[in-house]
């Protein structure tokens, strides 16, 4: 009995982090840099995506739900949470794109053609003009992950009062964030160079990415279970990688 209880206690320390990106916004088409300085709501299509994600996760228990405080992320989180508490955390706010905020990629290349090419080759160490670099974002995500990984911390303790917690796979947490933040978080969690976050990872709106940390793991010790899964957003017969 004592061994069984000890094993259950250790299992409960396992963290499964379900990561999603907010739905499309009123400024998503044409694609442009929307970070911290342009706060826009979900578009009609983005709302449909969020509701599709909510249906996909219906019945899944989460110990905690965290969201970026930006409107597009909060709206997505509230739809998916379906009455449960979604806690905003400023560390999940999208990258600050500085002078590139609100500009399409073509406009950015016209504004800073030489630097844009350099930045695309190393968005980890190079800051957007007047904004952040990937490493700047990683420096706020690492302590967030440490807090969530620690079951004794304020963020690590289960919060939801109704329904079961994560269950046999330990603690289960949902995170609603943004494109660059989610990709940088994947790079940090998997121990990949931050400079590779744009080349190595793709996170579509309202997709599902799942990371799992065993008991005692550091923020960079995650196992990747699922990346950018979007079956709930596709019509029957569509390929999942289109």
N, C-alpha and C positions, 0 to 999 in steps of 0.2 A: 504493500500500500504506500509506504514511504517512497520507494523507488518510483512508483507510478506518479505520485504527486510531484516529485522532483522533476521527472521527465516532462510532465505537463507544464510546469513553471518555466522550464528552459524553452519549450516549444513556443510558449506564448511570447517569447522575446523575438522570435523571427518576425521580420517586417516585410510585408508585401506592399509595394507602393504602386498604385494604379495612376498613371499620368495621362492627362488629356489636355488638349488645346481648346480654347474657346471656339465657338462657331464663327462662320464668316460674318463680317461687319458691313456697315454701310460704306466703308472706305476700302473694302477688300478688292474691288474690281474698278480699275486695273490694279494689279499688285503694287503695293507701295510700302515704305517703311512706316509702320505705326507702332510707336514704342510707348514712352511715358507722357509725351507732351500733347498727343492727340487722343482724347478719350471719347471713343465712339461706341454706340450700342450695336447689338446684333442686327443683322439684316433679316428680312423675312426668311431667306434661305438658311441663315445662321440659326434662327429660332427652330426651324424644322430639323436641322442637324442636332441641336441640343436635345430636342424631344426624342429623336431617334436614339441618341445615346442613353437618355433616361430609360427608354424602353429596354435597351440592351442590358442595362445594369439593374433593372427592376428585380427586387428580391435579393440583391447582393448586399450583405451587411458590411458596413465600414465603421471602424472604431473612431476615426476622425476624418473630416473633410476640410481641406485647406484650399484657398483660392487667392489668386492675385486680387488686389483691391480695384483694379481697373474695371470699368463698367462692363465691357464685353466678357470678361472672365466671371465677374460676379453674376451676371445674368445666366450664363451657362451653368455655373455652380448651383444657383438656386433652382433651376429646372431639374438638374440631375439629382440634387439632394432631396427633392420632393418632401419638403417640410422638416428635414433634418438640419442641423446647424452647420453652416459652412463658415469657417473662420478665415478672415482676411489676413494675409501676412505680406508686408511691403517687400520682403526679400524675393517674392515671386513676381514682382512687377517686371514687365518686359524690359529688355535692353533699352537704354537711352540712346537713340540714334542721332541726337544732336541736330546739326544743320540738315540732316537728311530726313528728318521727321516730316511725314506727309508728302514726300516726293516719290514718284515712281522710280524704278531702277534706271530707266532710260534718262530721266531727269538728273538723277544722281551722277551718272556717268558724264553727263554734259557739264555738271557743276564742278566735279573734281575727277577728271578722266584718269590722270596718272595715279592719284592716290587711291581711287576706287579699285583699280587693278591690284595694287599692293595690298589693300585691305582684304580683298577677296582671297588672296594667297595666305594671309595670316590675320584673320579676324580675332584671333585670341589675344595677341599682344598689341595690335594697333587699335586705337580708339577712333570711333566715328568722330568727325570734326565737332568739337563741343559736346561730345557724348561719352559713351562707355566703350570698353573693349570686352571681348569674351571673358578675359581673366577678371575684369572688374565684376562681371556678373557671377562668375564662379566663386569669387571671394565672399559673396553674400549667400550663395547656395550651399557652400560647404557647412557653415554653422547651422543653417536651417536643417540640413540632413542630420547633423550630429544631434540636434535637439529632438528630431522625430525618431531617430534610432534609439535614443535613451528612454526606456520605458518609465524611468523615474522622473523625467523632466515634465514641465507643464505641457509641452506639445506632444510628448510621447505617451502620456496617459490617455486611456480611452475616454471619450467624451459622450458618445451617443448613449442616451438613457433607455431608449426603446429598442426592443429586438436583440438578437444575439450579436456578439462581437465577431471578430474575424473567423473564429472557429478553429478547425484542426490545423490550418496553415498559419496560426499565430495572429499577430496584429495585422490589420488590413487598413490602409489609408488611401484616400482618393485625393489627388492634387489636380486642380484646374489652373492651367498657366497659359503660356504663350509659345510661339514657335521657337524663337531663339533661346528663351529660358529653358524650355523642355529639352532642346537639343544639347545645350550646355550641361544641364543636369544629367543627361545620359552619359556625356563624356566624363564628367566628374565621377559618377557612380560606377562606371566601368573602367576607370583608370586610364582613359584615352586622353591624348593631348587635346587641350581645349581648342587649339588652333584648327583642329580637324572637324569641329562641330557642324559646320555647314556642308562639308563634303561627305561626312560619314553617316549623318543621321537626317531622316526626313520625318517630320511630325505634321500630319494634315489636321485640319480642323475637326474637332470632336472624334479623333482617332483614339485608339487604346494602345498604350505602351505599359508594360508591367515589368517591374524590377523587384528582386527579392534579396534581402540581406539575411545571412544566418546570424545566430546569436554571437554577439561580440565583434561583429565585422565593423570595419572603418567605413566612412562614407564612400570610399573608392572600391569597396569589396562586394559590389552587387553582382547578382546573376541576372542576365537578361532572359525573361520568359516570353515576352511578346513585344513587337515593335511596330508601331504605326498600323494597327489592324483596323480596317474600316468596313467590314462586312455589313454592319448595320446601316451603312450609308449608301449601299449599292443595290441596284436592281438585280433580280434573279438572273443568273447567267453572266453577269459582269465579272471579269477577272478581278481578283483582289489587289492586283498590282498596277492597275491602269491609272 
